[in-house]
């Protein structure tokens, strides 16, 4: 299965999971007198739309290279990540505003059974995070990584809601708004998480050189090709799930131009065979002095 297909299937997993959880949280929050759960439901609802955005991005990124996009359409992925982060920021803002409103309004203590619902939600969201983050590393997808952190932030907000409701139930009258304070704290965490997600996506758009391990692997494998004496410059830029490489290699200065051309093609084919996550590989030949 290709990285693109893996990413799309993983996104469907997120959509179905978030849809079910949003419904469960909303019903539990309404009937259990817990705004923290309702806030959780709001975040899960925005997660659904964010996952659909990720899915559309993957569908677009799968398009083959064309005359106007010789490097393919992978750059849509970090742009989609910005959109996912925008959903996170909006949900955090809504949760914070509603939390402040509820703190100022007297209301009932949440029902004890809401803790059971929250416990199950926390377990499920952490499992979801582990599944999606593993797939994001497998496919090198920043959008999937953002989607994974949606699950993790959801788990954290649920933990905070669990703590807030526990405090309200334990201390009783006067602590009814504890779960609202928990929701407010959760919104702050979501905003911080948004920064952690958007930072690498911005680096990808700006072609930031942060792939030292990959460059070291490219250099090592290059010297295994016959005729390559050493490597000089090596630049890597990411586009979607592929890494495009500009590599300078040193060859014997006495060989013909045709021989150098052959070595370059053999090296390009070898690198792409050994490292399927590479996209375009441009080889520049340098003479050995």
C-alpha atoms as one frame of an Amber mdcrd trajectory, in Angstrom:
protein
   0.000   0.000   0.000   1.381   3.454  -0.940   1.929   6.247   1.583  -0.935
   8.196   0.034  -3.380   5.301   0.434  -2.219   4.714   4.015  -2.747   8.396
   4.854  -6.257   8.426   3.333  -7.323   5.280   5.228  -5.951   6.721   8.463
  -7.911   9.939   7.907 -11.153   7.949   7.482 -10.359   6.288  10.809 -10.128
   9.760  12.404 -13.378  10.957  10.817 -15.458   7.984  11.975 -13.939   8.056
  15.474 -14.458  11.801  15.952 -18.042  11.663  14.689 -18.976   8.979  17.207
 -17.189  10.711  20.071 -18.673  14.143  19.326 -22.152  12.650  19.622 -21.355
  10.756  22.830 -19.718  13.799  24.460 -22.555  16.158  23.537 -25.244  13.843
  24.933 -23.215  13.097  28.083 -22.511  16.808  28.611 -26.151  17.861  28.197
 -27.665  15.128  30.369 -24.749  15.025  32.819 -24.610  18.824  33.489 -20.983
  19.084  32.356 -19.796  21.960  30.181 -16.323  20.406  30.056 -17.864  17.491
  28.139 -19.803  19.850  25.894 -16.536  21.735  25.238 -14.961  18.395  24.387
 -17.824  17.750  21.947 -17.200  21.130  20.293 -13.543  20.252  19.777 -14.416
  16.819  18.375 -16.852  18.459  15.949 -14.143  20.807  14.665 -11.868  17.743
  14.448 -14.347  16.158  12.023 -14.194  19.154   9.681 -10.408  19.314  10.069
 -10.103  15.629   9.130 -12.273  16.191   6.052  -9.928  19.045   5.117  -6.951
  16.705   5.511  -8.709  14.110   3.353  -9.324  16.615   0.559  -5.675  17.646
   0.785  -4.502  14.048   0.358  -6.821  13.562  -2.613  -5.378  16.675  -4.280
  -1.766  15.801  -3.410  -2.182  12.418  -5.154  -2.472  14.140  -8.533   0.518
  13.374 -10.767   3.044  16.011 -11.770   2.025  18.131 -14.750   3.401  20.993
 -16.833   2.491  23.618 -14.244   3.496  21.457 -11.259   6.611  19.480 -12.281
   7.289  18.527  -8.649   3.747  17.298  -8.097   1.039  18.738  -5.839   2.491
  17.780  -2.446   2.916  21.363  -1.258  -0.830  21.441  -0.623  -0.201  19.362
   2.517   1.424  22.036   4.734  -1.231  24.484   3.525  -3.886  22.024   4.682
  -2.052  21.811   8.010  -2.509  25.576   8.405  -6.225  25.050   7.865  -6.315
  22.269  10.472  -4.569  24.556  12.962  -7.120  27.281  12.190  -9.867  24.841
  13.232  -7.969  24.169  16.462  -7.626  27.870  17.243 -11.322  28.499  16.550
 -12.389  25.607  18.792 -10.039  26.764  21.571 -11.452  30.295  21.360 -15.068
  29.053  21.509 -14.278  26.789  24.472 -12.502  29.599  26.346 -15.348  32.069
  25.758 -18.078  29.621  26.785 -16.060  28.511  29.826 -15.780  32.087  31.091
 -19.512  32.577  30.534 -20.333  29.402  32.480 -17.964  30.256  35.333 -20.013
  33.407  35.882 -23.339  31.529  35.735 -24.502  29.273  38.623 -25.289  25.717
  37.521 -25.632  22.167  38.796 -22.812  19.825  39.749 -22.007  17.314  36.961
 -23.394  13.789  37.322 -20.949  11.139  38.679 -21.458   8.816  35.693 -19.856
  11.397  33.391 -16.497  10.304  34.842 -16.991   6.825  33.360 -17.717   8.332
  29.940 -14.624  10.527  30.193 -12.420   7.619  31.243 -13.441   5.613  28.178
 -12.982   8.665  25.927  -9.453   9.291  27.267  -8.431   5.690  26.545  -9.897
   5.779  23.030  -8.354   9.140  22.109  -4.893   8.078  23.285  -5.186   4.882
  21.225  -6.247   7.017  18.244  -3.271   9.321  18.763  -0.836   6.382  18.821
  -2.341   4.906  15.637  -2.321   8.171  13.655   1.084   9.430  14.857   2.637
   6.083  13.871   1.109   6.402  10.407   2.308  10.019  10.128   5.889   8.892
  10.769   5.505   6.035   8.296   4.209   8.343   5.545   6.188  11.503   6.512
   2.906  13.429   6.488   2.666  16.751   8.369  -1.116  16.755   7.909  -1.446
  13.355   9.572   0.811  14.576  12.369  -1.533  17.545  12.876  -4.495  15.151
  12.863  -2.728  12.958  15.447  -2.245  15.945  17.719  -5.945  16.650  17.428
  -6.466  13.270  19.102  -3.828  13.965  21.752  -5.242  17.429  22.555  -8.686
  15.843  22.788  -7.323  13.304  25.282  -5.737  16.083  27.342  -8.936  18.155
  27.425 -10.809  15.036  28.530  -8.275  14.469  31.322  -8.731  18.062  32.453
 -12.503  17.624  32.338 -12.127  14.434  34.410 -10.119  16.346  37.026 -12.571
  19.268  37.044 -15.637  17.057  37.459 -13.883  15.039  40.169 -13.173  18.237
  42.117 -16.797  19.379  41.743 -18.117  16.022  42.955 -15.596  15.734  45.787
 -16.024  19.204  47.270 -19.672  19.751  46.345 -21.447  23.101  46.678 -19.306
  26.061  45.684 -17.199  24.004  43.273 -19.806  23.567  40.532 -17.662  25.522
  38.046 -14.574  23.331  38.490 -15.192  21.580  35.178 -15.594  24.976  33.482
 -12.162  25.972  34.774 -10.885  22.652  33.439 -12.309  23.478  30.001 -10.647
  26.920  30.132  -7.272  25.318  30.940  -7.823  22.882  28.086  -8.343  25.734
  25.611  -4.945  27.172  26.600  -3.325  23.802  25.978  -4.991  23.550  22.558
  -3.574  26.948  21.554  -0.071  25.888  22.605  -0.502  22.650  20.683  -1.482
  24.663  17.611   1.912  26.336  17.616   3.698  22.968  17.871   1.753  21.732
  14.840   2.119  24.802  12.626   5.865  25.267  13.185   7.099  22.256  11.128
   4.494  22.946   8.418   5.855  26.496   8.077   9.380  25.069   7.841   8.216
  22.786   5.031   6.751  25.690   3.053  10.004  27.657   3.543  12.174  24.640
   2.525  13.873  24.680   5.910  16.898  22.347   6.101  15.968  20.096   9.037
  16.630  16.664   7.550  20.128  15.897   8.844  19.454  12.177   9.355  18.066
  11.808   5.843  21.013  13.716   4.349  23.467  11.479   6.234  21.698   8.391
   4.835  21.782   9.806   1.292  25.517  10.524   1.572  26.237   7.048   2.921
  24.276   5.242   0.201  25.732   7.445  -2.549  29.276   6.253  -1.897  28.081
   2.656  -2.400  27.544   3.356  -6.118  30.507   2.511  -8.316  32.287   5.612
  -9.605  31.168   7.927  -6.768  34.227   8.992  -4.772  32.529  11.337  -2.328
  29.627  13.765  -1.884  29.678  17.543  -1.501  26.533  19.643  -1.186  23.266
  17.917  -0.364  20.019  19.855  -0.073  16.664  18.289   0.807  13.201  19.844
   0.601   9.916  18.207   1.448   6.782  18.270  -0.673   3.866  16.298   0.691
   5.171  12.830   1.549   8.191  13.013  -0.773  11.666  14.470  -0.287  13.309
  16.170  -3.282  17.117  16.037  -3.322  19.844  18.204  -4.898  23.133  16.321
  -4.560  26.688  17.119  -5.668  28.903  14.033  -6.056  32.637  13.777  -6.743
  33.867  11.478  -9.542  37.196  10.840 -11.275  38.097  13.939 -13.302  39.655
  11.805 -16.072  36.455  10.047 -17.144  34.338  11.155 -20.106  31.221  13.310
 -19.840  29.202  10.286 -20.956  30.640   8.164 -18.106  29.827  10.896 -15.588
  26.301  11.070 -16.980  25.942   7.289 -16.582  27.155   7.418 -12.964  24.634
  10.174 -12.188  21.757   8.092 -13.567  22.903   4.955 -11.771  23.127   6.906
  -8.507  19.689   8.460  -8.975  18.099   5.068  -9.689  19.885   3.460  -6.744
  18.829   6.161  -4.256  15.189   6.027  -5.343  15.211   2.245  -5.172  16.755
   2.161  -1.695  14.758   5.129  -0.363  11.191   5.050  -1.786  10.284   8.275
   0.042  12.522  10.279  -2.327  10.891  12.247  -5.137  13.033  14.125  -7.663
  16.764  13.498  -7.308  19.022  15.977  -9.139  22.680  14.884  -9.381  25.477
  17.391 -10.097  28.864  15.922 -11.030  32.053  17.431  -9.536  35.574  16.446
 -10.747  37.961  14.926  -8.221  41.215  16.901  -7.936
